[in-house]
Amino acid sequence: MNLQFFKQHFNIPKANRLLKVLLSIDVLFVLLHALFVYLVFKRIDLSWSIAPFYLNNDDGYPEIFQYLQFVIGIIILIKLLIKTKKMGYLSWLILFILMLLDDSLKFHERFGTWATEKFNYSPMFGLRAQDLGELTYVAVFGSILLFFLVGGYYYGDKKYRRIAIDLGLLFAVFLFFGIGVDILHEFINHNRYSLLFIVLLEDGGEMVVLGCFVWYLYFVLLKPADHNTYLFQYFYKRTLK
């Protein structure tokens, strides 16, 4: 990875401090999960509950911290909307609110169960019926959200469109860990080591990418008006005017 690109074009101290804090906590939770699972493997008896430290515990500390990252992102997006008056940020605000509600209330799992029963889904393509129901959730609500995102992009100015491309890339990576790895889980032989790997990859990956997402939103809020370098230029280095 060419870190010089980020040092040169994305070096705002306040934003970088936020990134360091978020990623440090994310990595700490990932390491604690791996450590405690290892201790369980070794049958080491602990005198206190380690369940709240598991990444895949819906009521655990990592999940609560995930909610906090969503809330920070929502606050930043509200400030961006007020500061720039660009309605395109409203679509990203809706996205973050939906992701927070989905994460905390498990909308996709509940909808997946409802769709499975409503449409009598059967396992196919190596996927469970529940997986197909959750993919239905993604298709329905993803289409609605995509409408707003595309509308915001279409009516936005050049700078907003380039920022939207960066946000889209970050969201795509987030979906890879949140949905892609979850589906991949069904094709991997189940044993305690593969389960540990999947949890670290899926839940840990989600947390780290969300931290980067929040950092970029904060960077956009703080960056000077004449800043004209974007994340996608790391891969596509054409000079923009």
C-alpha positions as CSV (number, residue, x, y, z in Angstrom):
1,M,0.0,0.0,0.0
2,N,1.3,3.4,-1.0
3,L,0.9,5.3,2.3
4,Q,2.6,8.4,0.8
5,F,-0.6,9.0,-1.2
6,F,-2.6,9.3,2.0
7,K,0.0,11.3,3.8
8,Q,0.2,13.8,1.0
9,H,-3.5,14.2,0.2
10,F,-5.4,13.1,3.3
11,N,-3.4,14.6,6.2
12,I,-5.8,16.5,8.4
13,P,-4.7,16.0,12.0
14,K,-8.2,16.1,13.6
15,A,-9.6,13.5,11.1
16,N,-6.5,11.3,11.5
17,R,-6.7,11.4,15.3
18,L,-10.3,10.2,15.0
19,L,-9.3,7.4,12.7
20,K,-6.5,6.3,15.0
21,V,-8.9,6.1,18.0
22,L,-11.6,4.2,16.0
23,L,-9.2,1.7,14.5
24,S,-7.3,1.2,17.7
25,I,-10.5,0.2,19.5
26,D,-11.7,-1.9,16.5
27,V,-8.4,-3.8,16.5
28,L,-8.4,-4.2,20.2
29,F,-11.8,-5.9,20.1
30,V,-10.7,-8.2,17.3
31,L,-7.6,-9.3,19.2
32,L,-9.6,-9.8,22.4
33,H,-12.1,-12.0,20.6
34,A,-9.3,-14.1,19.1
35,L,-7.6,-14.3,22.6
36,F,-10.7,-15.4,24.5
37,V,-11.7,-17.9,21.8
38,Y,-8.1,-19.3,22.1
39,L,-8.5,-19.6,25.8
40,V,-11.8,-21.5,25.4
41,F,-10.0,-23.8,22.9
42,K,-7.4,-24.5,25.6
43,R,-10.2,-25.1,28.1
44,I,-8.8,-22.4,30.4
45,D,-11.5,-21.6,33.0
46,L,-12.0,-17.9,33.6
47,S,-13.6,-16.6,36.7
48,W,-15.6,-13.9,34.8
49,S,-17.8,-13.8,31.7
50,I,-16.0,-13.2,28.4
51,A,-19.2,-13.3,26.4
52,P,-19.5,-9.4,26.2
53,F,-16.2,-9.2,24.4
54,Y,-17.1,-11.5,21.5
55,L,-17.5,-9.8,18.1
56,N,-20.6,-11.8,17.2
57,N,-22.4,-11.1,20.5
58,D,-25.4,-8.9,19.7
59,D,-25.3,-7.4,23.2
60,G,-21.5,-7.3,23.5
61,Y,-19.1,-4.3,23.8
62,P,-17.9,-4.5,20.2
63,E,-21.5,-4.3,18.9
64,I,-22.2,-1.3,21.2
65,F,-19.1,0.3,19.8
66,Q,-20.3,-0.4,16.3
67,Y,-23.5,1.5,17.1
68,L,-21.4,4.4,18.4
69,Q,-19.5,4.5,15.1
70,F,-22.8,4.7,13.2
71,V,-24.0,7.5,15.5
72,I,-20.7,9.5,14.9
73,G,-21.2,9.0,11.2
74,I,-24.8,10.3,11.4
75,I,-23.8,13.4,13.4
76,I,-21.1,14.2,10.8
77,L,-23.5,13.7,7.9
78,I,-26.0,16.1,9.5
79,K,-23.2,18.7,9.9
80,L,-22.2,18.1,6.2
81,L,-25.8,18.5,5.1
82,I,-26.1,21.8,7.0
83,K,-22.7,23.1,5.9
84,T,-22.8,22.2,2.2
85,K,-26.6,22.3,1.6
86,K,-26.0,19.4,-0.8
87,M,-29.0,17.1,-0.7
88,G,-26.9,14.2,-1.9
89,Y,-25.6,13.8,1.7
90,L,-29.2,13.2,2.8
91,S,-29.2,9.8,1.0
92,W,-26.0,8.8,2.9
93,L,-27.6,10.0,6.1
94,I,-30.6,7.8,5.4
95,L,-28.2,4.9,4.7
96,F,-26.4,5.3,8.0
97,I,-29.6,5.5,9.9
98,L,-30.9,2.4,8.2
99,M,-27.6,0.5,8.9
100,L,-27.8,1.6,12.6
101,L,-31.4,0.4,12.9
102,D,-30.6,-2.8,11.0
103,D,-27.6,-3.6,13.2
104,S,-29.4,-2.8,16.4
105,L,-32.9,-4.2,15.7
106,K,-31.8,-7.0,13.2
107,F,-34.2,-5.8,10.5
108,H,-32.6,-8.0,7.8
109,E,-32.9,-11.1,9.9
110,R,-36.5,-10.5,10.7
111,F,-37.4,-9.6,7.2
112,G,-35.5,-12.6,5.9
113,T,-37.5,-14.9,8.2
114,W,-40.7,-13.2,7.1
115,A,-39.8,-13.5,3.4
116,T,-38.8,-17.1,3.8
117,E,-42.2,-18.0,5.3
118,K,-44.2,-15.8,3.0
119,F,-42.7,-17.0,-0.3
120,N,-41.8,-20.5,0.9
121,Y,-38.2,-20.3,0.0
122,S,-36.2,-23.5,-0.1
123,P,-32.4,-23.9,0.1
124,M,-30.7,-23.6,-3.3
125,F,-27.3,-22.8,-4.8
126,G,-25.8,-23.9,-1.5
127,L,-27.6,-21.2,0.4
128,R,-30.1,-21.6,3.3
129,A,-33.7,-20.4,2.9
130,Q,-32.9,-17.7,5.5
131,D,-30.0,-16.5,3.3
132,L,-32.4,-16.1,0.4
133,G,-34.8,-14.2,2.5
134,E,-32.1,-11.8,3.7
135,L,-31.0,-11.4,0.1
136,T,-34.6,-10.4,-0.7
137,Y,-34.3,-7.7,2.0
138,V,-31.1,-6.4,0.3
139,A,-32.8,-6.4,-3.1
140,V,-35.9,-4.5,-1.9
141,F,-34.4,-1.9,0.4
142,G,-31.2,-1.7,-1.6
143,S,-33.2,-0.7,-4.7
144,I,-35.0,2.0,-2.8
145,L,-31.8,3.3,-1.3
146,L,-30.0,3.1,-4.6
147,F,-32.7,5.3,-6.1
148,F,-31.9,8.1,-3.6
149,L,-28.1,7.6,-4.0
150,V,-28.3,7.8,-7.8
151,G,-30.6,10.8,-7.6
152,G,-28.2,12.6,-5.2
153,Y,-25.3,11.8,-7.6
154,Y,-27.2,12.9,-10.7
155,Y,-28.1,16.3,-9.2
156,G,-24.9,16.9,-7.3
157,D,-22.0,19.0,-8.5
158,K,-18.6,17.6,-9.7
159,K,-17.1,17.7,-6.2
160,Y,-20.0,15.9,-4.6
161,R,-20.0,13.3,-7.3
162,R,-16.4,12.5,-6.8
163,I,-16.9,12.2,-3.0
164,A,-19.9,10.0,-3.7
165,I,-17.7,7.6,-5.7
166,D,-15.4,7.4,-2.7
167,L,-18.3,6.8,-0.3
168,G,-19.7,4.1,-2.8
169,L,-16.3,2.3,-2.8
170,L,-16.2,2.3,1.0
171,F,-19.8,1.1,1.2
172,A,-19.1,-1.7,-1.3
173,V,-16.2,-2.9,0.9
174,F,-18.5,-2.7,3.9
175,L,-21.1,-4.9,2.1
176,F,-18.4,-7.4,1.2
177,F,-17.6,-8.1,4.8
178,G,-21.2,-7.8,6.0
179,I,-23.0,-9.8,3.3
180,G,-20.4,-11.4,1.1
181,V,-18.4,-13.1,3.9
182,D,-21.6,-14.1,5.6
183,I,-22.7,-16.0,2.5
184,L,-19.1,-17.4,2.0
185,H,-19.5,-18.9,5.4
186,E,-22.1,-21.4,4.0
187,F,-19.5,-22.8,1.6
188,I,-16.7,-23.4,4.1
189,N,-16.4,-26.5,6.2
190,H,-17.6,-25.8,9.7
191,N,-15.0,-26.4,12.4
192,R,-13.9,-24.2,15.3
193,Y,-11.0,-22.7,13.4
194,S,-13.0,-21.8,10.3
195,L,-15.7,-20.3,12.5
196,L,-13.2,-18.1,14.3
197,F,-11.7,-17.0,10.9
198,I,-15.1,-16.1,9.5
199,V,-16.1,-14.1,12.6
200,L,-12.9,-12.2,12.7
201,L,-13.2,-11.5,8.9
202,E,-16.8,-10.6,8.9
203,D,-17.4,-8.7,12.1
204,G,-13.9,-7.4,12.5
205,G,-13.8,-6.3,8.8
206,E,-17.1,-4.5,9.2
207,M,-15.9,-2.6,12.2
208,V,-12.6,-1.5,10.6
209,V,-14.3,-0.4,7.3
210,L,-16.9,1.5,9.2
211,G,-14.2,3.3,11.1
212,C,-12.6,4.3,7.8
213,F,-16.0,5.3,6.5
214,V,-16.5,7.7,9.5
215,W,-13.0,9.0,9.1
216,Y,-13.6,9.9,5.5
217,L,-16.9,11.7,6.3
218,Y,-15.0,13.7,8.9
219,F,-12.2,14.4,6.5
220,V,-14.8,15.7,4.0
221,L,-16.3,17.9,6.7
222,L,-12.9,19.5,7.6
223,K,-11.1,19.6,4.2
224,P,-10.3,22.9,2.6
225,A,-12.4,24.1,-0.3
226,D,-9.6,23.8,-2.8
227,H,-8.9,20.1,-2.0
228,N,-9.3,18.1,-5.1
229,T,-7.9,14.6,-4.5
230,Y,-10.1,11.6,-3.9
231,L,-9.7,8.1,-2.7
232,F,-10.6,6.5,-6.0
233,Q,-7.5,8.2,-7.5
234,Y,-5.4,5.8,-5.5
235,F,-6.5,3.2,-8.1
236,Y,-7.3,5.6,-11.0
237,K,-4.6,8.3,-11.0
238,R,-6.0,10.5,-13.8
239,T,-5.7,14.2,-12.8
240,L,-9.1,15.8,-12.2
241,K,-10.1,19.3,-13.1
